Amino acid sequence: MVKACNIHTVAMESTSVYWIPLHQILETHGFAVFPVNVQYVRSLPERKTDVSDCQWIQHLHSVGLLRGSFRPPDVICAIRSLWRHPR
């Protein structure tokens, strides 16, 4: 559905670990995903609600004002997931 709208990139806040599964799903479907540092987005004006926050991130991404945060290779991500898992 999203690809039918000619969307090739996705920007999303990288809050805690909640964004990781969605990032992985989008990436496997061929999207270029840009996890955005939450502290950077919060320092910019124009945010009031979650909806306007999403729209603001979309606007900043569409005009090239956001850059993706570092995301390690899949092997390192898997090791991190195991390390964070409660024992």
Buried (B, 14 or more C-beta within 10 A) or exposed (E): EEEEEEEEEBBBBBEEEEBBEEBEEBBEEEBEBBBBBBEEBEEEEEBEEEEEBBEBBBEBBEEEEBEBEEBEEEEEBEEEEEEEEEE
